[in-house]
Amino acid sequence: MNYSIVSIPLLLALWFLQLPVVAQNSSSDQDSDQIAIPLSEPGKPGILKVQTLQGGIKVEGYSGKEVIVRYSAAARGRRSDKPETVEGMRRISDTNIGLEVQENRNEVSVKVSSWMKKADLVIMVPHNFSLNLRAVNDGLIEVLNVQGELDISNVNGSVLLHDIRGSALVNTVNGKIEARFTELPASGSMSFTNVNGEIQISAPAKAKFSIKAKTQFGDVYTNFDMKMRSETTRQEAASGGTYRVKIEDWVQGDVNGGGPEIYLKSLNGTIYIQKQ
C-alpha cells in the first residue's frame, strides 16, 4: 500500500528554511506555502476530499500527474496587542492552521481544522479527478476544468463550477450556485439546492436533459426550447395516528427529448436554465 501524509501543525520548517519570507509574511498577518502530493497510481482517476472551516476552496484541473496544494492564511482578529518577541524568543504559534494532507491509492484528503485563521486553498488536480468539497464560513468554492463527479457543500458562501463534464450534487445555505457544463453526463441525476441565492445552470444547446425545478420566493427562467410536463408531487405520511398529505407544484420539462434529470430547488432565489 502506498501511503503518504503531510502534517503541518506549526510550520516550524518554514521558519528555519525560509526565515526571510516568513518574517515578511508575519508582518502582514499572512502565511502561504505549496505542497506537491505524488499519486500512488499516476494517470488513473482519483478523488480529492477537502474540509475547511474558515476560507475558500479553488480546484482546477490540469495536465499534470500530482496534486498541488497551495494555501494562504491570515490570522482572524487583531494582533497589535501580541508581542512579536519575548526575551529574545520569536512568536511562532500564529502560523498554525491545522493543515493535514494525506494520499492513499489516488485518494487525496485535505483538512484545515483551525477556527482562528481564514485559510484559502488553491488545489491543482489531474482532469479526471472527482471532488468532495466541504466549506463552512467566509469562502467561495470554485471548480474549473474538471471531468469527474462533484459532491460540494458550502454553508456560508457561493459555489461556482466552470467547464465541467461530470455529474454534480451541490448544496449551499447562504450563497448562489453557478454551474457551466461543457458536456452533460449521459446518465445519472444531478441536484442543485440552496436556501438563499440564485441558481444558474448552463449547458450546450444540443444537450439532452430533463428538469425538475421549484423556488418558493422566486421564478424559473430558461432560453431552451423546453417541452413542459404538468405534474404535481404528492407526499403521504402517517405517524402517531396523524395522516399528512403534501402536494407541491414543480416546473418540469424535457430539453431535446429529455435525458438525465437535473433537480433544482431554492427557497429565496431565482433559477436560471441557460443555453450556451
Phi and psi restraints in degrees (value plus and minus 20) as a CYANA .aco file:
   2 ASN   PHI    -110.2   -70.2
   2 ASN   PSI     106.6   146.6
   3 TYR   PHI    -166.0  -126.0
   3 TYR   PSI     108.6   148.6
   4 SER   PHI    -155.6  -115.6
   4 SER   PSI     129.2   169.2
   5 ILE   PHI    -163.2  -123.2
   5 ILE   PSI     117.1   157.1
   6 VAL   PHI    -143.7  -103.7
   6 VAL   PSI      99.8   139.8
   7 SER   PHI    -140.2  -100.2
   7 SER   PSI     114.0   154.0
   8 ILE   PHI    -147.5  -107.5
   8 ILE   PSI      54.7    94.7
   9 PRO   PHI     -89.3   -49.3
   9 PRO   PSI     -59.6   -19.6
  10 LEU   PHI    -151.0  -111.0
  10 LEU   PSI     -24.3    15.7
  11 LEU   PHI      36.0    76.0
  11 LEU   PSI      19.9    59.9
  12 LEU   PHI     -81.3   -41.3
  12 LEU   PSI     -53.5   -13.5
  13 ALA   PHI     -78.9   -38.9
  13 ALA   PSI     -56.1   -16.1
  14 LEU   PHI     -86.9   -46.9
  14 LEU   PSI     -53.3   -13.3
  15 TRP   PHI     -85.6   -45.6
  15 TRP   PSI     -55.6   -15.6
  16 PHE   PHI    -110.1   -70.1
  16 PHE   PSI     -54.5   -14.5
  17 LEU   PHI    -109.3   -69.3
  17 LEU   PSI     -49.1    -9.1
  18 GLN   PHI    -151.6  -111.6
  18 GLN   PSI      30.8    70.8
  19 LEU   PHI     -77.8   -37.8
  19 LEU   PSI     -64.0   -24.0
  20 PRO   PHI     -83.3   -43.3
  20 PRO   PSI     -59.1   -19.1
  21 VAL   PHI     -85.6   -45.6
  21 VAL   PSI     -66.9   -26.9
  22 VAL   PHI     -86.3   -46.3
  22 VAL   PSI     -57.9   -17.9
  23 ALA   PHI     -81.1   -41.1
  23 ALA   PSI     -58.6   -18.6
  24 GLN   PHI     -87.4   -47.4
  24 GLN   PSI     -63.0   -23.0
  25 ASN   PHI     -84.1   -44.1
  25 ASN   PSI     -56.4   -16.4
  26 SER   PHI     -80.6   -40.6
  26 SER   PSI     -57.1   -17.1
  27 SER   PHI     -89.2   -49.2
  27 SER   PSI     -43.1    -3.1
  28 SER   PHI    -126.5   -86.5
  28 SER   PSI      -3.9    36.1
  29 ASP   PHI      37.6    77.6
  29 ASP   PSI      16.1    56.1
  30 GLN   PHI    -152.0  -112.0
  30 GLN   PSI     117.0   157.0
  31 ASP   PHI    -143.8  -103.8
  31 ASP   PSI     122.0   162.0
  32 SER   PHI    -175.8  -135.8
  32 SER   PSI     131.8   171.8
  33 ASP   PHI    -188.9  -148.9
  33 ASP   PSI     155.4   195.4
  34 GLN   PHI    -156.8  -116.8
  34 GLN   PSI     120.5   160.5
  35 ILE   PHI    -148.3  -108.3
  35 ILE   PSI     109.4   149.4
  36 ALA   PHI    -123.6   -83.6
  36 ALA   PSI     103.7   143.7
  37 ILE   PHI    -128.9   -88.9
  37 ILE   PSI      92.0   132.0
  38 PRO   PHI     -90.4   -50.4
  38 PRO   PSI     125.0   165.0
  39 LEU   PHI    -113.7   -73.7
  39 LEU   PSI     127.4   167.4
  40 SER   PHI     -85.1   -45.1
  40 SER   PSI     -56.3   -16.3
  41 GLU   PHI    -149.8  -109.8
  41 GLU   PSI      57.7    97.7
  42 PRO   PHI     -77.9   -37.9
  42 PRO   PSI     120.5   160.5
  43 GLY   PHI      70.6   110.6
  43 GLY   PSI     -36.3     3.7
  44 LYS   PHI    -115.5   -75.5
  44 LYS   PSI     137.4   177.4
  45 PRO   PHI     -78.5   -38.5
  45 PRO   PSI     131.6   171.6
  46 GLY   PHI    -164.4  -124.4
  46 GLY   PSI    -195.6  -155.6
  47 ILE   PHI    -159.5  -119.5
  47 ILE   PSI     118.9   158.9
  48 LEU   PHI    -131.8   -91.8
  48 LEU   PSI     107.6   147.6
  49 LYS   PHI    -138.0   -98.0
  49 LYS   PSI     106.2   146.2
  50 VAL   PHI    -149.8  -109.8
  50 VAL   PSI     114.2   154.2
  51 GLN   PHI    -149.6  -109.6
  51 GLN   PSI     109.0   149.0
  52 THR   PHI    -163.5  -123.5
  52 THR   PSI     126.8   166.8
  53 LEU   PHI    -116.4   -76.4
  53 LEU   PSI     -58.9   -18.9
  54 GLN   PHI    -152.5  -112.5
  54 GLN   PSI      94.6   134.6
  55 GLY   PHI     105.6   145.6
  55 GLY   PSI     153.3   193.3
  56 GLY   PHI    -121.8   -81.8
  56 GLY   PSI     148.5   188.5
  57 ILE   PHI    -151.9  -111.9
  57 ILE   PSI     106.5   146.5
  58 LYS   PHI    -143.1  -103.1
  58 LYS   PSI     106.2   146.2
  59 VAL   PHI    -143.7  -103.7
  59 VAL   PSI     109.5   149.5
  60 GLU   PHI    -150.6  -110.6
  60 GLU   PSI     113.9   153.9
  61 GLY   PHI     -99.0   -59.0
  61 GLY   PSI     123.3   163.3
  62 TYR   PHI    -167.4  -127.4
  62 TYR   PSI     156.1   196.1
  63 SER   PHI    -108.7   -68.7
  63 SER   PSI     -12.5    27.5
  64 GLY   PHI     -99.7   -59.7
  64 GLY   PSI    -199.9  -159.9
  65 LYS   PHI    -140.0  -100.0
  65 LYS   PSI      -6.8    33.2
  66 GLU   PHI    -142.6  -102.6
  66 GLU   PSI     144.1   184.1
  67 VAL   PHI    -122.5   -82.5
  67 VAL   PSI     103.7   143.7
  68 ILE   PHI    -130.6   -90.6
  68 ILE   PSI     102.6   142.6
  69 VAL   PHI    -130.4   -90.4
  69 VAL   PSI      98.5   138.5
  70 ARG   PHI    -132.0   -92.0
  70 ARG   PSI     118.3   158.3
  71 TYR   PHI    -156.0  -116.0
  71 TYR   PSI     130.9   170.9
  72 SER   PHI    -157.3  -117.3
  72 SER   PSI     116.8   156.8
  73 ALA   PHI    -156.4  -116.4
  73 ALA   PSI     120.7   160.7
  74 ALA   PHI    -147.9  -107.9
  74 ALA   PSI     118.6   158.6
  75 ALA   PHI     -85.3   -45.3
  75 ALA   PSI     121.3   161.3
  76 ARG   PHI    -107.2   -67.2
  76 ARG   PSI     119.4   159.4
  77 GLY   PHI      67.1   107.1
  77 GLY   PSI     160.0   200.0
  78 ARG   PHI    -104.7   -64.7
  78 ARG   PSI     126.3   166.3
  79 ARG   PHI    -139.9   -99.9
  79 ARG   PSI     -19.4    20.6
  80 SER   PHI     -82.6   -42.6
  80 SER   PSI     -44.3    -4.3
  81 ASP   PHI    -109.1   -69.1
  81 ASP   PSI     -15.9    24.1
  82 LYS   PHI    -125.4   -85.4
  82 LYS   PSI     101.1   141.1
  83 PRO   PHI     -88.7   -48.7
  83 PRO   PSI     120.1   160.1
  84 GLU   PHI     -93.1   -53.1
  84 GLU   PSI     -51.6   -11.6
  85 THR   PHI    -153.6  -113.6
  85 THR   PSI     127.9   167.9
  86 VAL   PHI    -155.5  -115.5
  86 VAL   PSI      95.3   135.3
  87 GLU   PHI      31.3    71.3
  87 GLU   PSI      24.6    64.6
  88 GLY   PHI      62.5   102.5
  88 GLY   PSI     -20.6    19.4
  89 MET   PHI    -121.1   -81.1
  89 MET   PSI     119.9   159.9
  90 ARG   PHI    -112.6   -72.6
  90 ARG   PSI     117.3   157.3
  91 ARG   PHI     -96.2   -56.2
  91 ARG   PSI     107.4   147.4
  92 ILE   PHI    -143.6  -103.6
  92 ILE   PSI     -26.2    13.8
  93 SER   PHI     -87.2   -47.2
  93 SER   PSI     -43.7    -3.7
  94 ASP   PHI     -89.0   -49.0
  94 ASP   PSI     -32.3     7.7
  95 THR   PHI    -103.1   -63.1
  95 THR   PSI     -22.9    17.1
  96 ASN   PHI    -100.3   -60.3
  96 ASN   PSI      94.3   134.3
  97 ILE   PHI    -132.3   -92.3
  97 ILE   PSI     -19.0    21.0
  98 GLY   PHI      44.7    84.7
  98 GLY   PSI      22.5    62.5
  99 LEU   PHI    -108.7   -68.7
  99 LEU   PSI     110.2   150.2
 100 GLU   PHI    -156.4  -116.4
 100 GLU   PSI     112.2   152.2
 101 VAL   PHI    -144.8  -104.8
 101 VAL   PSI     111.7   151.7
 102 GLN   PHI    -152.2  -112.2
 102 GLN   PSI     130.2   170.2
 103 GLU   PHI    -154.7  -114.7
 103 GLU   PSI     112.6   152.6
 104 ASN   PHI    -170.4  -130.4
 104 ASN   PSI      91.1   131.1
 105 ARG   PHI      33.4    73.4
 105 ARG   PSI      29.7    69.7
 106 ASN   PHI      49.4    89.4
 106 ASN   PSI      -7.4    32.6
 107 GLU   PHI    -123.7   -83.7
 107 GLU   PSI      94.9   134.9
 108 VAL   PHI    -128.6   -88.6
 108 VAL   PSI     106.4   146.4
 109 SER   PHI    -134.9   -94.9
 109 SER   PSI     111.5   151.5
 110 VAL   PHI    -145.8  -105.8
 110 VAL   PSI     106.4   146.4
 111 LYS   PHI    -155.0  -115.0
 111 LYS   PSI     111.0   151.0
 112 VAL   PHI    -137.8   -97.8
 112 VAL   PSI      96.8   136.8
 113 SER   PHI    -124.8   -84.8
 113 SER   PSI     -22.4    17.6
 114 SER   PHI    -101.5   -61.5
 114 SER   PSI     112.0   152.0
 115 TRP   PHI    -107.4   -67.4
 115 TRP   PSI     -37.9     2.1
 116 MET   PHI    -103.8   -63.8
 116 MET   PSI     -37.4     2.6
 117 LYS   PHI    -147.2  -107.2
 117 LYS   PSI     122.1   162.1
 118 LYS   PHI    -104.1   -64.1
 118 LYS   PSI      99.7   139.7
 119 ALA   PHI    -137.7   -97.7
 119 ALA   PSI      95.6   135.6
 120 ASP   PHI    -115.4   -75.4
 120 ASP   PSI     112.3   152.3
 121 LEU   PHI    -131.8   -91.8
 121 LEU   PSI     115.6   155.6
 122 VAL   PHI    -143.2  -103.2
 122 VAL   PSI      98.9   138.9
 123 ILE   PHI    -146.3  -106.3
 123 ILE   PSI     109.1   149.1
 124 MET   PHI    -120.9   -80.9
 124 MET   PSI     110.6   150.6
 125 VAL   PHI    -152.0  -112.0
 125 VAL   PSI     136.1   176.1
 126 PRO   PHI     -78.1   -38.1
 126 PRO   PSI     132.3   172.3
 127 HIS   PHI     -76.7   -36.7
 127 HIS   PSI     -54.0   -14.0
 128 ASN   PHI    -109.9   -69.9
 128 ASN   PSI      10.9    50.9
 129 PHE   PHI    -113.8   -73.8
 129 PHE   PSI     123.2   163.2
 130 SER   PHI    -112.5   -72.5
 130 SER   PSI     138.7   178.7
 131 LEU   PHI    -150.6  -110.6
 131 LEU   PSI     118.5   158.5
 132 ASN   PHI    -148.7  -108.7
 132 ASN   PSI      84.3   124.3
 133 LEU   PHI    -140.4  -100.4
 133 LEU   PSI     113.8   153.8
 134 ARG   PHI    -153.9  -113.9
 134 ARG   PSI     105.1   145.1
 135 ALA   PHI    -153.2  -113.2
 135 ALA   PSI     134.9   174.9
 136 VAL   PHI    -135.9   -95.9
 136 VAL   PSI     -80.0   -40.0
 137 ASN   PHI    -150.1  -110.1
 137 ASN   PSI     127.1   167.1
 138 ASP   PHI      41.1    81.1
 138 ASP   PSI      25.1    65.1
 139 GLY   PHI    -188.7  -148.7
 139 GLY   PSI     130.8   170.8
 140 LEU   PHI    -114.2   -74.2
 140 LEU   PSI     122.1   162.1
 141 ILE   PHI    -124.4   -84.4
 141 ILE   PSI     104.0   144.0
 142 GLU   PHI    -150.8  -110.8
 142 GLU   PSI     113.2   153.2
 143 VAL   PHI    -148.7  -108.7
 143 VAL   PSI     113.0   153.0
 144 LEU   PHI    -153.7  -113.7
 144 LEU   PSI     113.9   153.9
 145 ASN   PHI      39.7    79.7
 145 ASN   PSI      28.8    68.8
 146 VAL   PHI    -141.5  -101.5
 146 VAL   PSI     122.8   162.8
 147 GLN   PHI    -126.6   -86.6
 147 GLN   PSI     -30.4     9.6
 148 GLY   PHI    -103.7   -63.7
 148 GLY   PSI    -193.1  -153.1
 149 GLU   PHI     -99.2   -59.2
 149 GLU   PSI     123.6   163.6
 150 LEU   PHI    -139.6   -99.6
 150 LEU   PSI     112.3   152.3
 151 ASP   PHI    -152.1  -112.1
 151 ASP   PSI      87.3   127.3
 152 ILE   PHI    -153.2  -113.2
 152 ILE   PSI     115.8   155.8
 153 SER   PHI    -158.6  -118.6
 153 SER   PSI     112.0   152.0
 154 ASN   PHI    -156.3  -116.3
 154 ASN   PSI     101.4   141.4
 155 VAL   PHI     -95.8   -55.8
 155 VAL   PSI     -77.1   -37.1
 156 ASN   PHI    -141.3  -101.3
 156 ASN   PSI      54.6    94.6
 157 GLY   PHI     151.4   191.4
 157 GLY   PSI     142.0   182.0
 158 SER   PHI    -108.3   -68.3
 158 SER   PSI     145.9   185.9
 159 VAL   PHI    -146.7  -106.7
 159 VAL   PSI     103.7   143.7
 160 LEU   PHI    -140.3  -100.3
 160 LEU   PSI     103.8   143.8
 161 LEU   PHI    -141.3  -101.3
 161 LEU   PSI     100.5   140.5
 162 HIS   PHI    -145.7  -105.7
 162 HIS   PSI     115.0   155.0
 163 ASP   PHI      36.7    76.7
 163 ASP   PSI      36.3    76.3
 164 ILE   PHI    -132.9   -92.9
 164 ILE   PSI     139.9   179.9
 165 ARG   PHI    -145.9  -105.9
 165 ARG   PSI     -48.3    -8.3
 166 GLY   PHI    -102.7   -62.7
 166 GLY   PSI     156.7   196.7
 167 SER   PHI     -90.9   -50.9
 167 SER   PSI     139.4   179.4
 168 ALA   PHI    -163.4  -123.4
 168 ALA   PSI     116.3   156.3
 169 LEU   PHI    -140.0  -100.0
 169 LEU   PSI      94.7   134.7
 170 VAL   PHI    -151.4  -111.4
 170 VAL   PSI     114.8   154.8
 171 ASN   PHI    -160.5  -120.5
 171 ASN   PSI     116.1   156.1
 172 THR   PHI    -153.4  -113.4
 172 THR   PSI     139.4   179.4
 173 VAL   PHI    -119.0   -79.0
 173 VAL   PSI     -79.1   -39.1
 174 ASN   PHI    -139.8   -99.8
 174 ASN   PSI      69.1   109.1
 175 GLY   PHI     148.4   188.4
 175 GLY   PSI     128.9   168.9
 176 LYS   PHI    -100.8   -60.8
 176 LYS   PSI     141.5   181.5
 177 ILE   PHI    -142.9  -102.9
 177 ILE   PSI     108.6   148.6
 178 GLU   PHI    -152.0  -112.0
 178 GLU   PSI     104.1   144.1
 179 ALA   PHI    -151.4  -111.4
 179 ALA   PSI     102.7   142.7
 180 ARG   PHI    -138.3   -98.3
 180 ARG   PSI      92.8   132.8
 181 PHE   PHI    -116.6   -76.6
 181 PHE   PSI     113.7   153.7
 182 THR   PHI    -103.7   -63.7
 182 THR   PSI     -42.5    -2.5
 183 GLU   PHI    -180.3  -140.3
 183 GLU   PSI     117.5   157.5
 184 LEU   PHI    -111.7   -71.7
 184 LEU   PSI     124.3   164.3
 185 PRO   PHI     -83.5   -43.5
 185 PRO   PSI     129.4   169.4
 186 ALA   PHI     -94.3   -54.3
 186 ALA   PSI     -40.2    -0.2
 187 SER   PHI    -166.6  -126.6
 187 SER   PSI     148.5   188.5
 188 GLY   PHI      69.2   109.2
 188 GLY   PSI     135.6   175.6
 189 SER   PHI    -123.9   -83.9
 189 SER   PSI     140.6   180.6
 190 MET   PHI    -150.1  -110.1
 190 MET   PSI     134.9   174.9
 191 SER   PHI    -159.2  -119.2
 191 SER   PSI     114.3   154.3
 192 PHE   PHI    -154.0  -114.0
 192 PHE   PSI      92.9   132.9
 193 THR   PHI    -155.8  -115.8
 193 THR   PSI     127.2   167.2
 194 ASN   PHI    -175.7  -135.7
 194 ASN   PSI     154.6   194.6
 195 VAL   PHI    -121.6   -81.6
 195 VAL   PSI     -72.4   -32.4
 196 ASN   PHI    -145.1  -105.1
 196 ASN   PSI      95.6   135.6
 197 GLY   PHI     118.6   158.6
 197 GLY   PSI     136.5   176.5
 198 GLU   PHI     -91.3   -51.3
 198 GLU   PSI     136.7   176.7
 199 ILE   PHI    -144.1  -104.1
 199 ILE   PSI     101.1   141.1
 200 GLN   PHI    -143.6  -103.6
 200 GLN   PSI     101.5   141.5
 201 ILE   PHI    -141.7  -101.7
 201 ILE   PSI     110.8   150.8
 202 SER   PHI    -151.1  -111.1
 202 SER   PSI     123.9   163.9
 203 ALA   PHI    -165.8  -125.8
 203 ALA   PSI     141.4   181.4
 204 PRO   PHI     -78.5   -38.5
 204 PRO   PSI     132.4   172.4
 205 ALA   PHI     -79.6   -39.6
 205 ALA   PSI     -50.8   -10.8
 206 LYS   PHI    -114.2   -74.2
 206 LYS   PSI     -14.1    25.9
 207 ALA   PHI     -84.9   -44.9
 207 ALA   PSI     123.3   163.3
 208 LYS   PHI    -128.4   -88.4
 208 LYS   PSI     101.0   141.0
 209 PHE   PHI    -181.6  -141.6
 209 PHE   PSI     146.5   186.5
 210 SER   PHI    -138.9   -98.9
 210 SER   PSI     130.9   170.9
 211 ILE   PHI    -140.2  -100.2
 211 ILE   PSI     118.2   158.2
 212 LYS   PHI    -153.1  -113.1
 212 LYS   PSI      90.6   130.6
 213 ALA   PHI    -153.5  -113.5
 213 ALA   PSI     127.5   167.5
 214 LYS   PHI    -176.3  -136.3
 214 LYS   PSI     115.8   155.8
 215 THR   PHI    -157.4  -117.4
 215 THR   PSI     114.6   154.6
 216 GLN   PHI     -95.2   -55.2
 216 GLN   PSI     -66.5   -26.5
 217 PHE   PHI    -144.9  -104.9
 217 PHE   PSI      48.0    88.0
 218 GLY   PHI    -197.3  -157.3
 218 GLY   PSI    -186.4  -146.4
 219 ASP   PHI    -154.1  -114.1
 219 ASP   PSI     147.4   187.4
 220 VAL   PHI    -137.2   -97.2
 220 VAL   PSI     107.3   147.3
 221 TYR   PHI    -144.5  -104.5
 221 TYR   PSI     128.0   168.0
 222 THR   PHI    -172.6  -132.6
 222 THR   PSI     131.5   171.5
 223 ASN   PHI    -133.0   -93.0
 223 ASN   PSI      -9.2    30.8
 224 PHE   PHI     -98.7   -58.7
 224 PHE   PSI     132.5   172.5
 225 ASP   PHI    -100.5   -60.5
 225 ASP   PSI      76.9   116.9
 226 MET   PHI    -129.5   -89.5
 226 MET   PSI     108.7   148.7
 227 LYS   PHI    -105.3   -65.3
 227 LYS   PSI      92.1   132.1
 228 MET   PHI     -99.3   -59.3
 228 MET   PSI     127.4   167.4
 229 ARG   PHI    -139.6   -99.6
 229 ARG   PSI     106.7   146.7
 230 SER   PHI    -112.9   -72.9
 230 SER   PSI      81.8   121.8
 231 GLU   PHI    -160.6  -120.6
 231 GLU   PSI     134.7   174.7
 232 THR   PHI    -141.3  -101.3
 232 THR   PSI     133.1   173.1
 233 THR   PHI    -121.0   -81.0
 233 THR   PSI     104.9   144.9
 234 ARG   PHI    -134.0   -94.0
 234 ARG   PSI     103.8   143.8
 235 GLN   PHI    -137.6   -97.6
 235 GLN   PSI     107.3   147.3
 236 GLU   PHI    -141.9  -101.9
 236 GLU   PSI     119.5   159.5
 237 ALA   PHI    -172.0  -132.0
 237 ALA   PSI     123.6   163.6
 238 ALA   PHI    -146.0  -106.0
 238 ALA   PSI     110.4   150.4
 239 SER   PHI    -173.8  -133.8
 239 SER   PSI     106.9   146.9
 240 GLY   PHI      37.9    77.9
 240 GLY   PSI      16.0    56.0
 241 GLY   PHI      63.2   103.2
 241 GLY   PSI     -19.6    20.4
 242 THR   PHI    -125.7   -85.7
 242 THR   PSI     109.7   149.7
 243 TYR   PHI    -128.7   -88.7
 243 TYR   PSI     108.2   148.2
 244 ARG   PHI    -147.2  -107.2
 244 ARG   PSI     112.3   152.3
 245 VAL   PHI    -143.5  -103.5
 245 VAL   PSI     108.2   148.2
 246 LYS   PHI    -146.1  -106.1
 246 LYS   PSI     104.0   144.0
 247 ILE   PHI    -135.4   -95.4
 247 ILE   PSI     104.8   144.8
 248 GLU   PHI    -141.7  -101.7
 248 GLU   PSI     122.3   162.3
 249 ASP   PHI    -114.6   -74.6
 249 ASP   PSI     109.8   149.8
 250 TRP   PHI    -141.9  -101.9
 250 TRP   PSI     130.5   170.5
 251 VAL   PHI    -103.9   -63.9
 251 VAL   PSI      97.1   137.1
 252 GLN   PHI    -151.3  -111.3
 252 GLN   PSI     117.3   157.3
 253 GLY   PHI    -187.0  -147.0
 253 GLY   PSI     147.8   187.8
 254 ASP   PHI    -138.5   -98.5
 254 ASP   PSI     118.2   158.2
 255 VAL   PHI    -133.3   -93.3
 255 VAL   PSI     108.0   148.0
 256 ASN   PHI      34.8    74.8
 256 ASN   PSI      20.7    60.7
 257 GLY   PHI      71.9   111.9
 257 GLY   PSI     -25.8    14.2
 258 GLY   PHI      69.4   109.4
 258 GLY   PSI     146.5   186.5
 259 GLY   PHI     159.4   199.4
 259 GLY   PSI    -167.1  -127.1
 260 PRO   PHI     -75.1   -35.1
 260 PRO   PSI     120.9   160.9
 261 GLU   PHI    -102.0   -62.0
 261 GLU   PSI     115.6   155.6
 262 ILE   PHI    -130.0   -90.0
 262 ILE   PSI      98.6   138.6
 263 TYR   PHI    -120.6   -80.6
 263 TYR   PSI     103.7   143.7
 264 LEU   PHI    -148.7  -108.7
 264 LEU   PSI     105.3   145.3
 265 LYS   PHI    -166.6  -126.6
 265 LYS   PSI     111.5   151.5
 266 SER   PHI    -158.8  -118.8
 266 SER   PSI     129.1   169.1
 267 LEU   PHI    -108.1   -68.1
 267 LEU   PSI     -75.8   -35.8
 268 ASN   PHI    -140.5  -100.5
 268 ASN   PSI      56.8    96.8
 269 GLY   PHI    -195.1  -155.1
 269 GLY   PSI     130.3   170.3
 270 THR   PHI    -108.9   -68.9
 270 THR   PSI     126.4   166.4
 271 ILE   PHI    -130.9   -90.9
 271 ILE   PSI     110.3   150.3
 272 TYR   PHI    -140.6  -100.6
 272 TYR   PSI     109.8   149.8
 273 ILE   PHI    -139.5   -99.5
 273 ILE   PSI      85.4   125.4
 274 GLN   PHI    -133.9   -93.9
 274 GLN   PSI     126.3   166.3
 275 LYS   PHI    -114.1   -74.1
 275 LYS   PSI     111.9   151.9
